[in-house]
Amino acid sequence: MTEPAVSVSPYWELTFDADGDVDGRERDRWLQEVPRRKVRDLIVFTHGWNSDRSAATRLFSEFFAPVPELAPAARLGYVGVVWPSMRFSDEPIPDFPRSVAAALAPAGASRLGKDTRHALLEVFPGRATVVEQIARLLDQQPDDEASLEEFGRLVRLLVEVRPQGPQTSFAADTLAEGVPESDPEMLFGDTATVCGEFARALAGTDAPGAGTFALPRPWDGALELLRQATYYAMKRRAGTVGERGLGPAVGRLAAVAPDVRVHLVGHSFGGRLVSFALRGLPPGVHTVKSVTLLQGAFSHYAFAARLPHDPRASGVLDGQYHRIDGPLVCCYSHFDSALGTVYPLASRMAGDDRSVVADFGIGRALGAQWGAMGHDGVQAVPGTKSFTLAEALRTRLPVSGCVNVDAASVVCRGGAPAGAHSDICHRELAQVVLAAGRVR
């Protein structure tokens, strides 16, 4: 098997499917070669929104590039975790070229770009007819509510959500005692109303002092409904792959190479994936020495034992940071508009009857209930230490517990709608990973 061309060596990739099953040949090669190559510290990086393997590998390569120079004496190994996630092609990534198809799209091209259609087909196999029907409705935008409702039905069918009722816990970041989890209300509410709320939020017409004239049409929010529905599906999938896939894989490595120190790093939903991997570690495995979250796209209360606004509820990963023989470091930035303004739109649970715009409109302060970890750090975990990036780089980080690092000094570039969400390939962030794992 040919090793991917990356900036570091030894490097392996582990590929997981939507159910968390790993490519057996990649796993077996990895398990054999890590001890043979005498790796002491293994950095395992998981991407977030990215359905293209080559782009994921490029991200891994760019992030890893400064590491050998930063830790020249360390016996390092590197892993890129590839999983079937979804990125819309209109979301720019700093330092990455825009899709050729997106950049050169001719006038009159489909509102659902060619690259996005392709990504949807890869991430949701067997849904080609559904994708084409969604694209047709987005292009035609029929002026009747029945067509919007049909659009909503197709979106639900695409992301494979069931009618209201208990769902797998992988989708939620907070769990209330005795309260079954449900799918987000946005997928089951009146489609015209939900799309209208998205359209107004994205247009900024809910901001204080905004006029009431020239309100956007509901169809102006339809693409955002599709985006957020796929976002929800990927959120659910990240938990599945972490707990059922990566966690057990790290456990198998511990069985054959117990002295290898593992450092988990995750970007966006990859942060959720590596965090759920802690739940999937077999009992007695203590080889995970650090976890670093880069712009983590999940609730800032995920690790909390009790939520400030609901004492019945806890974070879905309550106490899981104790599975780390070292710290859990959360890097965040207020320049991440994907998490500061868009994430809460996808985080409303069924039964919440409040308006998307009223609670989460762009330009307004976010309700703490639905805040994202990559926007303001770990919350409601006693003893969490906080640092600026400069402080984190000149001091010794805590050896255990949760640690917040404000990385806005470098995570600050990017265009709409994601902002700086993907601005993570910085030498300083690689230094944080090494500092978290006490890699010398």
Secondary structure as UniProt FT lines:
FT   STRAND          11..16
FT   TURN            18..19
FT   HELIX           24..36
FT   TURN            37..38
FT   STRAND          41..46
FT   HELIX           53..64
FT   TURN            65..66
FT   HELIX           67..70
FT   TURN            72..73
FT   STRAND          76..82
FT   TURN            89..90
FT   TURN            94..95
FT   HELIX           100..103
FT   TURN            107..108
FT   HELIX           114..123
FT   TURN            125..126
FT   HELIX           128..140
FT   HELIX           145..159
FT   HELIX           169..171
FT   STRAND          174..176
FT   TURN            177..178
FT   HELIX           185..187
FT   HELIX           191..203
FT   TURN            204..206
FT   TURN            208..209
FT   HELIX           218..221
FT   HELIX           222..241
FT   HELIX           242..246
FT   HELIX           247..256
FT   TURN            258..259
FT   STRAND          261..267
FT   HELIX           269..279
FT   TURN            283..284
FT   STRAND          288..294
FT   TURN            300..303
FT   TURN            308..309
FT   TURN            311..312
FT   STRAND          313..315
FT   TURN            316..319
FT   HELIX           320..323
FT   STRAND          327..332
FT   TURN            334..335
FT   HELIX           338..342
FT   HELIX           343..346
FT   TURN            350..351
FT   HELIX           356..360
FT   TURN            362..363
FT   HELIX           368..370
FT   HELIX           373..376
FT   TURN            382..383
FT   STRAND          385..388
FT   HELIX           389..394
FT   STRAND          401..406
FT   TURN            408..410
FT   TURN            416..422
FT   HELIX           427..436
FT   TURN            437..438
//
